Structures are given as structure tokens and as C-alpha cells.
Amino acid sequence: MSAPFEERSGVVPCGTPWGRWYQTLEEVFIEVRVPPGTRAKDVRCSLRSRHISLAVCGQELLQGKLFDSTVTDEGTWTLEDRQMIRIVLMKTNRDAGNCWTSLLENEYAADPWVQDQMQRKLTLERFQRENPGFDFSGAEISGNYSKGGPDFSSLEN
């Protein structure tokens, strides 16, 4: 079980006109398709706590206020195979109840089914973190999983 949870269990992506985004308990990943042959010097990317902007060859591809806050110093972007930009944002609020329903405020929202699957995945990731000796990557969950699942803290001593 040395691979990260999302690698063992897969991701729940939300498709967009420019690519897709998905999330874990700690991070939000954004994958943007760009024209083949794009060079890093063609990319202008600004990552702030609640705002993102991305332009390639002077064309704005993504810009707006993020759904929730991120850790500015931890945000990164990479150009992969000169045809995709991957942006990784570190969530400020990293609990299972913080499932982003959209990438930007009022834009690129996950449809209800995808949102439900994202919340289930984050809840299972939380269970994995709390119980490292078990493998939840292939588990199914039903019942009370919204807002991160049931709160068991009152059961501890």
C-alpha cells in the first residue's frame, strides 16, 4: 500500500471545455489541454489564494475566483509533453467535508453524480488516513458520507 490513495483507487474527474479537474483531501488538480508544441515561455500562470489565471500564447484559458482558498506558496504548474498544463493547488481546509463543488465560484461545477462520487472518494480517503493498516481503495460507501462521513470523535475515550 505504498502508492498514494488516489493512485490505487483512481480519481473522479470533472470534465470542462479546456480539460478536467479533480481533488483529493489536500489538493485540487487542474489539467488543461494546450496546442501541441506549446513551450513554457508561452504560458502565463498566476496562482493566488483565491484566484487563478492561465493564458497560453496570449489567449486566456482559465481565469476567476477559486471555489475555496488555497495555500499560495504551495501552488505549482507544469507543462507536460508540451501539450498539457497540470496545475496543483494545496487546499487550505483539508478535511473530508471540504469537497469543492466547482473549480471556480459559479463556474466549472461538477454535476450532481460527479459531486456525489467526489464526496464518496474524499470520505474513503479520510477513512484510509485514519486507519493506515487497512486498504479502502476498492471500497464502496453508502449512507452518511456527506460532509466527510460520520464523526466518530465522541467514541474515542
C-alpha positions in Angstrom: 0.0 0.0 0.0 2.9 2.4 -0.6 1.2 4.2 -3.6 -0.9 7.2 -2.7 -4.7 6.5 -2.2 -5.7 8.3 -5.4 -3.3 6.2 -7.5 -4.8 2.9 -6.0 -8.4 4.0 -6.2 -8.5 6.3 -9.2 -9.8 9.8 -9.4 -13.2 11.3 -10.0 -12.7 14.0 -12.7 -15.0 16.8 -13.7 -14.7 17.5 -17.4 -14.5 21.0 -18.7 -14.2 22.6 -22.2 -10.5 23.0 -21.7 -9.7 19.7 -19.9 -10.6 18.4 -16.4 -10.2 19.0 -12.7 -10.3 16.6 -9.7 -9.5 16.7 -6.0 -8.1 14.8 -3.0 -8.4 15.7 0.7 -5.4 18.0 0.4 -5.1 19.1 -3.3 -7.0 20.2 -6.4 -5.6 19.1 -9.7 -6.3 21.0 -12.9 -5.4 19.6 -16.3 -5.6 21.9 -19.3 -5.1 20.8 -22.9 -2.9 23.2 -24.9 -1.8 23.2 -28.5 0.9 20.5 -29.2 4.3 22.1 -29.2 3.5 24.7 -26.5 6.6 26.0 -24.7 6.8 27.1 -21.1 7.7 30.6 -22.2 4.2 30.7 -24.0 2.5 30.1 -20.6 1.4 32.8 -18.2 0.0 31.4 -14.9 -0.9 33.2 -11.8 -1.9 31.3 -8.7 -3.1 33.1 -5.6 -5.0 32.0 -2.5 -8.5 32.6 -4.1 -7.7 33.4 -7.7 -6.3 31.7 -10.7 -5.5 32.8 -14.2 -3.9 30.9 -17.1 -3.1 32.2 -20.6 -1.3 30.4 -23.4 0.2 32.4 -26.3 -1.8 35.4 -25.1 -5.1 33.6 -25.1 -6.9 33.4 -21.7 -7.9 29.8 -21.0 -8.9 30.0 -17.3 -9.5 32.9 -15.0 -11.5 33.6 -11.9 -12.1 33.2 -8.2 -11.5 29.7 -6.8 -14.2 27.9 -5.0 -12.2 28.0 -1.8 -8.9 29.2 -0.5 -5.6 27.5 -1.3 -2.0 27.8 0.1 -0.4 30.3 -2.3 3.2 29.2 -1.8 2.3 25.5 -2.5 0.6 26.0 -5.9 2.6 24.8 -8.9 2.1 24.3 -12.6 4.0 22.1 -15.1 3.9 21.7 -18.8 3.8 18.0 -19.7 4.8 16.7 -23.1 4.3 20.2 -24.5 0.5 19.5 -24.8 -0.9 19.7 -21.3 -0.6 22.0 -18.3 -1.1 20.5 -14.9 -1.8 22.8 -12.0 -1.7 21.6 -8.4 -3.3 23.7 -5.7 -3.0 22.9 -2.0 -6.3 23.3 -0.1 -6.3 25.4 3.0 -9.1 23.4 4.5 -8.1 19.7 4.2 -10.9 17.7 5.7 -13.3 15.3 4.0 -16.1 17.8 4.5 -14.4 20.3 2.2 -15.4 18.8 -1.1 -15.2 21.5 -3.8 -18.5 21.5 -5.8 -16.9 23.6 -8.5 -13.4 24.8 -9.5 -14.3 28.4 -9.7 -17.1 30.2 -7.9 -20.2 29.6 -10.2 -18.1 28.0 -12.9 -16.9 24.5 -13.9 -19.3 22.9 -11.4 -19.4 19.1 -11.0 -22.8 17.7 -12.0 -24.7 16.1 -9.1 -23.5 12.5 -9.8 -19.8 13.5 -10.1 -20.1 15.6 -7.0 -21.5 12.6 -5.1 -18.7 10.4 -6.3 -16.1 13.1 -5.3 -17.6 13.2 -1.8 -17.5 9.4 -1.5 -13.9 9.4 -2.6 -12.8 12.0 -0.1 -14.7 10.2 2.7 -12.9 6.9 1.8 -9.6 8.8 1.7 -10.3 10.2 5.2 -11.0 6.6 6.4 -7.7 5.5 4.8 -5.8 8.2 6.6 -7.4 7.4 9.9 -6.9 3.6 9.5 -3.5 3.2 7.8 -3.5 -0.6 8.3 -6.5 -1.1 6.0 -6.9 -0.6 2.3 -10.0 1.4 1.4 -9.0 2.0 -2.3 -11.6 -0.6 -3.6 -14.3 0.0 -1.0 -17.8 1.2 -1.7 -19.6 3.6 0.7 -23.2 4.3 1.2 -25.2 6.1 3.9 -23.9 9.1 5.7 -20.9 10.3 3.8 -21.8 13.9 3.0 -19.7 16.4 4.8 -16.9 13.8 5.2 -18.9 11.0 6.7 -19.9 10.3 10.3 -18.0 11.9 13.2 -16.5 9.2 15.4 -14.5 11.6 17.6 -17.1 11.2 20.5 -16.4 7.4 20.6 -12.7 7.9 21.5 -12.1 7.7 25.3 
